[in-house]
Amino acid sequence: MNEFIITATRSMKEYAARVADYVVADPRFREIAEGINRVDILNTERFADGEMEVSISEPVRGKEVVLFASSCARNNAGLAVEEAKAELYHAVDALKRAQAAKITVFEPFISCSRSDRTTRRNSIGLWMHFKILASLGVRHIVTYQLHSNKSVSMLDPTICTIDNIPVLNLLNRYLCDTYVQSMQVLTEEVRPNWAFCSVDAGGEKFTKEFANAFRAAVMVAHKERDYSKANTVESINILSAEPVEGKTIWIVDDMIDTAGSVESLIRALQPLRPKEINIIAPHAIFSPPAPQRLNKLAEEKLLNRIIVADTVSASPFPGIVPRIEIVPSAKLSAGIIRILTLNESLSKMLSPFDAEKYLKTPSLFNT
């Protein structure tokens, strides 16, 4: 096992510290435990004209570095997108100049992941992000639940590899532990009365993975979008093989940004008389006017709860009325680092989740 350290830009210091605590708790890392947590070794300074410089307070020569970062607008440091992204690039450059043996960038949520296709004369933000990181010397990128699986093909694997880890199993474990808990509930309540609904046709595969885990019903919202405007939905048609009335609906999306899609979908579902409507998503961005939209849905008794992972920020979501449940991901991130450091297989994290197997042997999917 090569010597490695865990550090972070300002946007992810609190998260990275929790990850490091989980890593050093593993007896296999006892010999190098004191050297792993180096979250605070990056120092960011601004010149009078606004330019940035990142320096490193400790030697990293010959060490493998896992660098946690986030460029999302909602981060614990309160940084703007441009500043957070620039700091990441500066940090990579500083680590490379300090002769780190290998740099792995761990971005739980890559904020530019939706800028991944050419539909007009446009830039492709994700491609630029990957290209900049690879050209600066990053040799491995780890992230959770990219907006599109095809995005991994933007990277040349001979230069920089990427692991796109699904958050599916983490959220499914949470559903099992919190709302299912027993085989009796799974067979008598969940399978006949739950349904998982995608926000659009593109999310059908992701939604089916949730539904298959519990052997529950699948619904697909066929969404007509106006691509001349961002975050704009024209109309929604609900496709379902079973009646919606009386069911507990889980709307599945990879992220909640302005909440425009889920608001339109919830209002389209309400006339079908479901028992309750919930939202489950890996990434909680909540750009304005998401709080206002979600508040209004809750006040009208149309939205029951929201379940999200803390891939964006572990901070509370002030001003949002619906019950928001945050699923911690730091332990999962630590498990990924342990696996990669020990050159073990990630297949356990990529395999489909089965609620029945999990309820019978909960340790099966533990990391």
N, C-alpha and C positions, 0 to 999 in steps of 0.2 A: 504494500500500500504506500503510495507516494504521499509525502507531506503536503497538506493542503490547508487553506484558511478560508473562512467565510467572512465576507465584508459586504458593504452596501453603500449606495448613494443615500443622500438625505431622505429621499422619498420612501425608503424601505428599511431604515435602521431598526425600528421596533420589531418589525416582522422577522428580519434576519436574525436578530438576537434570540427570538423564540425558537427559530429553526436550529440555531447553533446549540441551544440548551438541550434540545431533543437529540441532536447528533452526539454530543459528548456524554450523554447518559448511557449510550451503548457501550458495554464493556470492551468491545472490539477496538474502540478508539481511545482507550484509557491512556495509552502511552503518549499520544499526541494531543490529548484533550486540552491541555493548557494553551496550546498554540492555535487551536481552531478558531475561536471566537475573536475576530479582529474587525468587528463591525465599525469601530470608530477610527480606523487608521486613515480614512480618506478625508482630506480637508479641502473645502471648497471656498475660494475667495473671489471677490469681484473687484475689478479695477474701477477707477473713477468714471470711466466712459461706459461701464456696464459689461465689459468683456469678462470672461470667466477663466479661472485656472484651478485645476485640482492637483493637489500634492499628496504624497504618501508619507506617513510619519514613521513607518517601520520597514525594514528590508523584506522584500518578497522574492528575491532572486532564487530561482530554482524551485519555487513552490507553485502548486496548482491553486488557482484562485477561483472561488465561486462568488460571483458578484451579483447581489440582488439589486434590482432596480425597477422602477415604475415610472412611466411617462403619462399616466392618466391624470386628468385634471383634478380628480379628487384623490389626494394623497395626504398622508399624515404630516408632511412637512409644509403643506399649503403651497407647493410650487406650481407655477403655470406649466402647461404642456411643453412649451418650447424650452423653458429653463431646465425642466427635469430631463428632457431628452438630451440637451446639450451637456448636462452634467454627466450623464451616462457615457457619452462619447469621450469626454475629457477624462473620465475615470479609467476607461479602457486604455486610452493612450498613455496615461500615467503608469498604469500597471505594466503595459508592454515595455515602456522605456525603462522601467525598474527591473526588467528581465524576469518577469513571472514566467514559469515554465509553460503554463497553459491557462487560458482564461475562459471560464464558462459563465455566460450571462444567464441568470435565472430571472426571467420576467414572468411572474404568475399571470399577469394580464398584459398583453401587448396592445396598447391603446390604438395603434394605427392598423390593426388587423382587418378592419372592414374596408380599408383602402387597398383592395386586393384584385381588382379587375379593371379591364379597359372597356368602357361602354361609350366613350366619346373622346375628345381630345383632353385627356386628363393625366395627371401624375399618378403613380402607384406608390402610396406612402409606405406600405409594408415592404415592397421590394427595395425601396431606398433605405429603409431602416436596416434590413438584413445586409444589404450591400455595404453600408457604412460600417456596421459592426464587424463583418468579415474582413473588410479591407484594413481595419484598424488592428486586427490580430486576434479577434475572438474565434475560437475553434469549436465551440459547442454552445448551443442555445437550448435552454429548457423553458417550456411555457405550459400553460394549462388551456385547453379547449380553444384553439384558434377558431376564428369565425368560419373558416373553410379548410377542410382537410387538404385540399389541393395546394394550399399556401406553402406547405413544406417543400414543394418542388421548386420554389423560387431560389433556394440555396443550393450551391454546388457542393455536394457531400465530400468532394476531394479537398475542399477548402474549409468548410464549416458544416458540422452536422447539427441536426435539431431533433429534439424529443418533444412531441406535442402530446402531453399527457391528458387524458380525459378526466374531468371532475365527476363524471357520472357515478362511479363507485362510491366516492366520498358522500355525495348527496343521497344516494340510495341507502347507504348505511345509516345515514341520519334519519331518513324516513322510516327505516326498519326499527331503529332504536327508539324513536320518539312516538311514532304513530301506529306501528304494526305490533311489534313486541312479541307476538306469539303466532304459532301456526294456525290457531283457531281464528284469530282476527284476519290473517291473510286469506284463508279459504272462505270464511263466512261473510266478511265485510269488504275486504280490499278487492278481491278478484271480481265479484259481481257488481260492485258499486263504485269503483274508481275508474276514471278515464283520464288519459294523458293526451293533451291537445297541443299540436304544434301551432306556432304563430303564422307560419306560411308553409308552402310546399317544400321549400328548401330545407326546412327543419324537420321534415317527416322522419328521416333516418334517425336523427338524434332522439326524437320523441319516441320512436318505436323501441329504442334501446331501453328507455325508462319503462315503457309498458311491458316489454318482454321480461324485464327483471321481476315484475310482480304478476305477470300473465294477466294483465288488465287490458281494458279496451283502448283503442287508439282513435283519435280524431285528428283531422287535418283541416286547417283553415287555409283556404285558397285565397291569397291576398293579391289584389291588384294594386301595384305601387306606381306612383308618378316619379319616374327616375330623373325628371328635370329638377326635382326639389328633394333635398335630403329629409329623411324621417317623415315621409308623406305617404299615407295610405288612402287609396280611392274607394275600395269596396272589399268586402269579405264574404265568402261563401263557406259554410261549415259542411265538411264531408265526414259522415259517421255511419258505421254499419249497425250501430245500436242506438236506441233512444237515449237522449241526453237527460230527460226529466228524472229528477231524483238522484242523480249521480254526483259524486264529489269530483270536480274537475281540477286537474293540475295543468295549468298552462306552462309549457316548457319552451324556454328560449335560451340561447347561449349568453345573452346579456340583456340587461334592462338599461336603456340609455334615457331617452326622453319619455319613455312609457307610452308613446303614441300608438304603437302596434298593439300592445296588450290592452290599452283602453278601448280601442276599436273592437278588438276581439271579445272582450268581456261584455261590451254592450250588444254585440251580435249574438252572444251565447245566452244572455239573460232571458229573452223571450222563449227559449227552449226549456226553461224552468229547472235548472240544475239545483241540487241541494246546496252546494257552496262552490265557490271558485277560488282557487289559490294560484300563486305563481311560484315557480321554482327555476332558478337560473344560476349558473356558475359565477357570472360577473355582474356586480351591482355598480353601475356608473352613476345613475340618477342625475343626469344633467337636467337643468331647468327646461321645461316646467314639470318634470317628473313628480316632484313632491306634491304639487297642486293637483295633478291628475290622479295620483294614487289616493290622496286625501279625499278627493271628491267621490271616487269609487267606494272608498270605505264608508264615508258618511251616508252614501246611498245604499249601504248594505249589499253592494255588489262584489266586493273583494274581501276575503276573509284573512288570509295570511300570505306573507312573502318569505320564501326561503332562499338564501343566497350564500355563497362561499365568501371568504374574506380575501379573495385574490386581488381586489382593488385597494381596500383599506379596512382595517379592523375597527375603525372609529364608528360611533353611533351615527344614525341617520336622523338628525334633528328635523322636526317639522313634518314627519310622515306618520300618519295616523295608523295605518294597518299594522298588525303585529308582524314585525320583521325578525326573523330568526337567522342568526349568522353562524354558519358552519365553519369552524376553524380548519385551516389547511396547512398550518405550520408543521404539524407532525407528519403529514403526507410529504411535504417538501423535504423534511429531514430524511424520511425513508428513501426518497429518490436519490438524495446525495449519498447516503450510505451505499445504496446499490451501485451507483456509478463509480464511487470511489473504490469499492471492492470488486469491480468488474463483474458484477452479477447480472442476471437477466431482469428486465423490466416487464416481462410477460405477465406476471401476476397482476400488475396494475392495469394492463391493457385488456385482460380477459373479461368477457361479459359477466355482469353481476347477476346472481340468482338469489332472490330473496328467500326462497325455501331453504337452500343450502346454508345461507348465512344465518337464518334463524335457528337452524339445527346445530351449526358449528360457527359461531360468530368470529372466532379467531382466524377463520380461513382467509379473510381479506385484510387482516390487520397488517400494518406496515411497521 
